Amino acid sequence: MITALSHGLAVMVNAGIPLVLLFGPLILLALRDYRRKPVQRRKALLHCLPFLLFSLWYFVLYWLIFRGLYSEEILEGYYIAYFLAMPVSLISYGIMCLMRSAGKQSTFEAMADQLCFLEIIAGLLILCFFVNFATGLPHFSFNIQWIVLALQGTSVMLVIRFLVYSYRRTQQRKPEKKKWEEPQLVPLDERIRSYKGTMPSLDMLASYEEKLRVYFITSKAFLNPGLTAGMVADELGISKYHFSVLLNVYVGRNFYNFLAYYRIAYAIELIEKSESSFSMEALASECGFNSKTSFNRYFREFTGLTPSEFKGYLGNSGVEVPA
């Protein structure tokens, strides 16, 4: 939007800053970012290279004119090249972005398509104007510059409409702020009273729990999809009976639910660090889950959101993750 407004101002004051060469690359990069496709800096720079080169060319010429070394006629070659580059950029990027659209589209993608159509039309008009000027044919009876400006103004209005729509939709769907925590458990004293077997002392169970949590945090053994309660008990030097009492009575949950807590915390950490570059299946496997179904179920249980919803609201999700 800022680029379109700046270009309109530049046209009105008859400045030759090549902002039009940014329209196509910015739409393309915005679409790739929206679809969560990684954008390498080198490729982004390559897309913006025509704009950078023409900008350098323009400001060098303008500096020479300002210093009185040349007259403004020196800009003639620049404007010819620029008016050739504009339709090439607008039309080629417009077609490229439209070809990337497939299947069901979101509001953002539909708006991007509308912008692409406008840029293609503007590119064709500029090309017609250039051909008319270069061939010496009779001039058009209308001012093509104002038509291009009208198209850019329409583009700005489309962007504003989308921003207002996105803000309202975000406010409607924004989940209530909640802390990422274990679901409410039956109080410990009630669990102890209802247990019929022989229990170790509470101090011993507390020390077991501390050893277990330190072990999980330092070794990340919970990432092993084949991990069993017996394997953990052996590793900690705790009898299997005491380990069962530790989890089911003292901690208040079964072994696999306890594992899921750490796996989901690790999944959130990966999503935040990698900016969601994992697919759902790959993320579930990376965190130790054997299936996407169980991963989604536990993720919703602990956060109130599915993994996809969490990725969509990352940075504005209202979900606090424990340190």
C-alpha positions in Angstrom: 0.0 0.0 0.0 2.8 2.4 0.9 4.5 1.6 -2.4 1.4 2.3 -4.4 0.8 5.6 -2.5 4.5 6.6 -3.0 4.3 5.8 -6.7 1.2 7.9 -7.1 2.9 10.9 -5.5 6.0 10.3 -7.6 3.9 10.4 -10.8 2.1 13.5 -9.8 5.3 15.4 -9.2 6.8 13.9 -12.4 9.5 12.0 -10.6 11.0 8.9 -12.2 11.6 6.9 -9.0 11.1 3.2 -10.2 8.6 2.2 -7.5 6.4 0.3 -10.0 9.2 -2.3 -10.3 8.5 -3.2 -6.7 4.7 -4.0 -7.1 5.1 -7.4 -8.6 7.9 -8.7 -6.3 6.1 -7.5 -3.2 2.9 -9.3 -4.1 4.8 -12.5 -5.0 6.8 -12.4 -1.7 3.6 -11.6 0.3 1.9 -14.6 -1.2 4.8 -16.9 -0.5 4.9 -15.7 3.1 1.2 -16.1 3.5 1.4 -19.7 2.3 4.3 -20.3 4.7 6.7 -21.0 1.9 10.3 -20.1 2.9 11.7 -17.0 1.1 15.4 -17.0 0.9 17.0 -13.6 1.2 19.1 -14.1 -1.9 16.0 -14.8 -4.0 14.1 -11.9 -2.4 17.0 -9.6 -3.3 17.1 -11.0 -6.8 13.4 -10.1 -7.3 14.0 -6.6 -6.1 17.2 -6.2 -8.2 15.6 -4.3 -11.1 14.2 -1.7 -8.7 17.6 -1.3 -7.0 19.5 -0.9 -10.3 17.0 1.5 -11.8 17.0 3.5 -8.5 20.8 3.7 -8.6 20.7 4.8 -12.2 18.1 7.5 -11.6 19.7 9.0 -8.5 23.1 9.1 -10.2 21.7 10.9 -13.2 19.7 13.2 -10.9 22.8 14.0 -8.9 24.7 14.9 -12.1 21.9 17.2 -13.1 21.8 18.8 -9.6 25.5 19.4 -9.8 25.0 21.2 -13.1 27.2 18.7 -15.1 24.4 17.7 -17.4 21.0 18.9 -18.5 17.8 17.0 -17.9 18.0 15.6 -21.4 20.3 13.0 -19.9 17.3 11.4 -18.3 15.8 10.5 -21.7 17.5 7.1 -22.0 16.6 6.3 -18.4 12.9 7.0 -19.0 12.8 4.9 -22.2 14.3 1.9 -20.3 12.0 2.5 -17.4 8.9 2.6 -19.5 9.9 -0.6 -21.1 10.7 -2.3 -17.8 7.4 -1.3 -16.2 5.0 -3.3 -18.4 7.4 -6.2 -18.4 7.5 -6.3 -14.6 3.8 -5.7 -14.0 2.6 -8.2 -16.6 5.1 -11.0 -15.9 4.7 -10.8 -12.1 0.9 -10.5 -12.4 0.7 -13.7 -14.6 3.2 -15.5 -12.3 1.2 -14.7 -9.2 -2.1 -15.7 -10.9 -0.6 -19.0 -12.0 0.3 -19.8 -8.4 -3.3 -19.6 -7.3 -5.0 -23.0 -7.2 -7.9 -24.5 -5.3 -9.9 -22.8 -2.6 -8.6 -19.3 -1.9 -8.6 -17.2 1.2 -9.6 -13.6 1.3 -6.0 -12.6 1.1 -5.3 -14.7 -2.0 -8.5 -13.4 -3.7 -7.4 -9.8 -3.0 -3.9 -10.6 -4.3 -5.5 -11.9 -7.5 -7.5 -8.7 -7.9 -4.3 -6.7 -7.5 -2.6 -8.9 -10.1 -5.4 -8.2 -12.6 -5.1 -4.5 -12.0 -1.3 -4.6 -12.4 -1.6 -6.5 -15.7 -4.1 -4.0 -17.0 -1.8 -1.1 -15.9 1.1 -2.8 -17.6 -0.8 -3.2 -20.9 -1.9 0.4 -20.8 1.7 1.6 -20.2 2.9 -0.7 -23.0 0.2 0.8 -25.4 1.3 4.3 -24.4 4.9 3.5 -25.0 4.2 1.9 -28.4 2.1 4.9 -29.4 4.8 7.3 -28.4 7.6 5.3 -30.0 5.9 4.8 -33.4 4.7 8.4 -33.7 1.1 7.4 -34.1 -1.6 9.9 -33.1 -1.8 10.4 -29.4 -4.6 9.0 -27.3 -7.5 11.3 -26.6 -7.2 10.5 -22.9 -4.5 11.0 -20.3 -3.2 7.5 -19.7 -1.2 8.7 -16.7 -4.4 9.4 -14.8 -5.8 6.0 -15.7 -2.7 4.3 -14.2 -3.0 6.5 -11.1 -6.7 5.4 -10.8 -5.6 1.8 -11.0 -3.0 2.3 -8.3 -5.7 4.1 -6.1 -8.0 1.1 -6.6 -5.1 -1.2 -5.5 -4.7 0.9 -2.3 -8.4 0.7 -1.5 -8.3 -3.1 -1.9 -5.4 -3.3 0.5 -7.2 -1.1 3.1 -10.4 -3.2 2.7 -8.4 -6.4 3.3 -6.6 -4.9 6.4 -10.0 -3.9 7.9 -11.4 -7.3 7.2 -8.4 -9.1 8.6 -8.5 -7.0 11.8 -12.2 -7.7 12.4 -11.8 -11.4 11.8 -8.8 -11.6 14.1 -10.7 -9.9 16.9 -13.7 -12.3 16.4 -11.5 -15.4 16.4 -8.9 -14.4 19.0 -9.1 -17.0 21.8 -9.3 -15.9 25.4 -5.9 -15.5 27.1 -5.0 -18.7 28.9 -2.0 -20.2 30.5 -0.5 -23.4 28.9 -0.9 -25.8 31.9 -1.9 -29.2 32.9 -5.7 -29.8 33.1 -7.2 -29.6 36.6 -6.4 -32.8 38.6 -8.0 -34.5 41.6 -6.4 -33.0 44.7 -3.5 -35.1 46.0 -5.1 -35.9 49.4 -8.1 -37.3 47.7 -5.9 -39.4 45.4 -4.0 -40.7 48.4 -7.2 -41.6 50.3 -8.7 -43.5 47.4 -5.5 -45.5 46.8 -5.8 -49.0 48.3 -2.2 -50.2 48.1 0.9 -49.5 50.1 2.5 -46.2 49.4 6.0 -44.9 49.8 6.4 -41.8 52.0 5.5 -38.4 50.5 9.0 -37.2 50.8 10.3 -40.2 48.8 7.6 -39.6 46.1 8.6 -35.9 46.0 12.2 -36.8 45.4 11.2 -39.3 42.7 9.2 -36.6 41.0 12.1 -34.2 41.0 14.4 -36.9 39.5 11.9 -37.7 36.8 11.4 -34.1 35.8 15.1 -33.3 35.7 15.7 -36.5 33.7 13.1 -35.5 31.1 14.3 -32.0 30.8 18.0 -32.8 30.5 17.8 -36.0 28.4 14.6 -35.3 26.3 13.9 -39.0 26.6 10.2 -38.2 26.0 11.1 -37.7 22.3 11.6 -41.5 22.0 8.3 -42.8 20.5 9.0 -46.2 22.0 9.6 -45.0 25.5 7.9 -47.1 28.2 7.3 -46.6 31.9 9.6 -49.6 32.6 12.5 -48.0 30.7 12.2 -44.8 32.7 11.9 -46.6 36.0 15.1 -48.6 35.2 16.9 -45.4 34.2 16.0 -43.6 37.4 16.6 -46.7 39.6 13.0 -46.8 40.9 11.0 -49.9 41.2 8.2 -50.3 38.7 5.6 -50.4 41.5 6.9 -47.1 43.1 7.1 -45.6 39.6 3.4 -46.5 39.1 2.4 -44.9 42.4 4.5 -41.8 41.6 2.6 -41.1 38.4 -0.9 -42.3 39.1 -1.2 -41.2 42.7 1.4 -38.5 43.4 1.5 -36.8 40.0 -2.1 -37.7 39.2 -1.9 -38.9 35.6 -0.8 -41.9 33.7 2.6 -42.3 32.0 1.5 -41.5 28.5 -0.4 -38.3 29.5 2.7 -37.3 31.4 4.8 -37.9 28.3 2.4 -35.8 26.2 2.9 -32.8 28.5 6.6 -32.6 27.6 6.1 -33.5 24.0 3.5 -30.7 23.5 5.8 -28.2 25.3 8.6 -29.2 22.9 6.3 -28.9 19.9 5.4 -25.3 20.8 9.1 -24.6 21.2 9.8 -26.0 17.7 6.9 -24.0 16.1 8.1 -20.7 17.6 11.8 -21.3 16.7 11.2 -22.7 13.2 8.2 -20.4 12.3 6.2 -23.4 11.4 8.4 -24.9 8.7 7.4 -28.4 9.8 4.3 -30.2 8.4 1.9 -31.5 11.0 3.0 -35.1 10.4 6.7 -34.2 10.6 6.1 -32.1 13.8 4.2 -34.9 15.4 7.0 -37.4 14.6 9.7 -35.0 15.7 8.0 -34.6 19.1 7.7 -38.4 19.7 4.1 -39.0 18.8 3.3 -42.1 16.7 0.3 -40.5 15.0 -1.0 -37.1 14.0 -4.3 -37.9 15.7 -2.9 -38.3 19.2 -0.7 -35.2 18.6 -3.7 -33.0 17.7 -5.7 -34.4 20.7 -3.1 -33.7 23.3 -2.2 -30.3 21.7 -5.8 -29.2 22.1 -6.1 -30.6 25.6 -3.1 -28.6 26.8 -3.4 -25.4 24.8 -7.1 -25.1 23.8 -6.0 -24.9 20.2 -5.1 -27.3 17.4 -1.5 -27.1 16.1 -2.8 -25.4 12.9 -4.7 -22.8 14.9 -1.7 -22.2 17.1 0.5 -21.7 14.0 -2.0 -19.2 12.6 -2.2 -17.2 15.8 1.5 -17.4 16.6 2.6 -14.1 17.9 -1.0 -13.1 18.7 -2.4 -16.3 20.1 -3.1 -15.3 23.7 -1.4 -18.5 24.8 1.3 -18.4 27.4 3.9 -21.1 27.3 5.7 -22.0 30.6 9.4 -21.3 30.9 
